[in-house]
Amino acid sequence: MKNWNYIDIPNWEILRDQIIEFKKVAPRPEEISECWQCYFLETLKKELPDVVEAFASLGLTPRQMILFDNAPNDINDKNHKTKNAIFVHIDAKDDEMPETDFDPTNAINIPLVNCENSHTLFFEITPNDSRHPDDIYVVYDEFYKCGGLYLDIVKEIDRFTLYKPAILRVNIPHGVYNPTNQLREVATFRFYEDTDHLLK
């Protein structure tokens, strides 16, 4: 199975523009971090019906949309405590919210702003004898307000540029390299249906 794959969504640029406009005016849910906000199917049906319909044409029902901003960073900065380092993480369910009590496997990302000059990176976990295996997912990132991986235990294995919609595996270590001087903004969607077939 591939780590990522571009997919065809008809008129995706129109959908992108609608999501950008929604982001400007949408009430923010109770925020965990200023760099990401979650919205669920009922909101999408009301505020972004064209997006829901576009995914329905692919046989998919969006379960969750996350508007995610990635700050500029430096691929050579390995200090996970700084905002300047790449935030390497594995998406996980959130038991505290009933809507996110599921194990994410794949997501479809739609580029919004400043995506053409950044890269989505995939990693494998490498052995580190100084740390217990159960301790690999204990870094708390102050900027993203969630847990990530130590940067000294991962090795890059793949990357791509999100210049058009793509599906990607989010249940393996991944992160965004943004070498620009502005935020990189995406809309990432998770679905009720299985999406593995889009990665073959």
C-alpha positions in Angstrom: 0.0 0.0 0.0 1.2 3.5 -0.8 1.7 6.2 1.8 -0.1 8.7 -0.3 -1.8 9.2 -3.6 -3.2 12.1 -5.6 -7.0 11.8 -6.2 -9.3 13.5 -8.6 -12.1 15.6 -7.0 -14.1 17.5 -9.7 -13.9 21.3 -9.4 -11.7 21.0 -6.2 -10.5 24.5 -6.6 -14.1 25.8 -6.1 -14.3 23.6 -3.0 -11.0 25.0 -1.8 -12.2 28.6 -2.1 -15.5 27.7 -0.3 -13.5 26.2 2.6 -11.2 29.2 2.8 -14.2 31.5 3.0 -15.8 29.3 5.7 -12.6 29.4 7.7 -12.6 33.2 7.7 -16.1 33.4 9.3 -16.7 30.1 11.1 -17.2 30.1 14.8 -14.3 28.2 16.3 -15.2 25.2 18.4 -13.7 24.9 21.8 -10.1 25.2 20.8 -7.3 22.9 21.8 -4.8 24.8 19.7 -5.0 27.9 17.6 -3.5 26.0 14.6 -6.3 23.5 14.2 -10.0 23.3 14.5 -12.4 20.4 14.0 -15.8 20.4 12.4 -18.2 17.5 11.9 -20.7 16.2 9.4 -23.8 18.2 10.5 -21.8 21.5 10.2 -20.4 20.4 6.9 -23.9 19.7 5.5 -25.1 23.1 6.6 -22.0 25.2 5.7 -20.2 23.3 3.0 -22.8 21.2 1.2 -20.8 21.2 -2.1 -17.9 19.6 -0.2 -20.2 16.9 1.2 -21.7 16.3 -2.3 -18.3 16.0 -3.9 -17.2 13.3 -1.5 -20.5 11.6 -1.9 -19.8 11.3 -5.6 -16.7 9.3 -4.5 -18.8 7.1 -2.2 -17.5 8.8 0.9 -19.2 10.5 3.9 -17.0 13.0 5.7 -16.8 12.2 9.4 -14.6 15.1 10.4 -12.9 18.1 8.8 -9.8 19.6 10.5 -8.5 23.0 9.4 -4.8 22.7 10.1 -2.1 25.3 9.9 1.6 24.4 9.8 4.0 27.0 11.0 7.3 27.6 9.1 9.9 25.1 10.3 13.5 23.8 9.7 14.1 20.2 8.7 17.5 20.3 10.4 16.1 21.3 13.8 15.8 18.1 15.8 14.8 19.8 19.1 11.1 18.7 19.5 10.6 21.4 22.1 10.9 24.2 19.6 8.3 25.6 17.3 10.9 25.5 14.6 11.1 21.7 14.5 8.9 19.5 12.3 6.0 18.1 14.3 6.2 14.3 13.6 3.1 12.5 14.9 0.7 9.6 14.4 -3.0 10.5 14.3 -4.9 8.9 17.1 -8.5 8.8 18.5 -9.5 11.3 21.1 -11.4 9.5 23.8 -12.5 12.8 25.4 -14.7 13.7 22.4 -17.5 11.3 21.3 -17.2 12.5 17.7 -13.5 11.5 17.5 -13.6 8.2 19.4 -12.3 6.2 16.4 -8.9 5.2 15.1 -7.9 7.3 12.1 -6.1 5.4 9.3 -6.3 7.6 6.2 -7.2 11.2 5.4 -7.9 13.2 2.3 -6.2 16.6 2.3 -7.3 19.6 0.2 -4.6 22.3 -0.1 -5.8 25.8 0.9 -3.0 28.3 1.2 0.8 28.0 0.7 1.0 24.3 0.1 2.9 24.3 -3.2 6.2 25.1 -1.5 5.9 22.6 1.4 6.1 18.8 1.7 4.3 16.1 3.6 6.9 13.7 5.0 6.5 10.1 6.2 8.8 8.4 8.6 9.7 5.0 10.1 10.6 4.5 13.7 14.2 3.5 14.2 15.6 1.7 17.3 16.8 3.8 20.2 18.3 1.7 22.9 18.2 4.6 25.4 14.5 4.8 25.4 11.8 2.2 26.3 9.6 1.3 23.3 6.5 2.4 25.2 8.0 5.9 25.5 8.1 6.9 21.9 4.9 8.9 21.9 5.3 11.0 24.9 6.5 14.4 23.5 3.9 17.1 24.2 4.1 19.8 21.5 3.3 23.2 23.0 2.5 24.7 19.7 0.2 22.0 18.3 -1.1 21.1 21.8 -0.9 17.4 21.3 1.6 14.5 21.4 4.2 13.7 18.9 7.3 11.6 18.4 10.9 12.2 19.5 12.8 13.3 16.4 15.9 11.2 17.2 13.9 8.0 16.6 12.4 8.6 13.2 13.9 8.4 9.7 12.3 9.9 6.6 11.1 7.3 4.1 8.8 9.3 1.7 7.4 12.7 0.9 5.1 14.6 -1.5 3.9 18.1 -2.3 0.2 18.8 -1.7 -0.5 20.8 -4.8 -3.9 19.1 -5.4 -6.1 16.8 -3.3 -4.4 13.7 -2.0 -5.1 10.8 0.3 -2.5 9.9 2.9 -1.9 7.4 5.6 -2.1 9.1 9.0 -1.7 6.0 11.2 2.1 6.1 10.5 4.6 8.8 11.5 4.2 11.9 9.4 4.8 15.6 9.5 5.0 18.7 7.4 8.1 20.5 6.2 7.3 24.2 5.6 10.4 26.0 4.6 8.5 29.2 3.8 7.9 32.3 6.0 4.1 31.9 6.2 1.6 29.4 7.5 0.7 26.4 5.3 -3.1 25.8 5.5 -4.9 22.6 4.7 -8.3 21.0 5.1 -8.0 17.4 6.1 -11.0 15.0 6.1 -11.6 11.7 7.7 -14.5 9.4 6.6 -17.0 6.8 7.9 -16.1 4.5 5.0 -12.9 2.6 4.4 -10.5 4.4 2.0 -7.7 2.0 1.6 -8.7 1.3 -2.0 -7.6 4.9 -2.9 -4.0 4.1 -1.8 -3.5 1.0 -4.1 
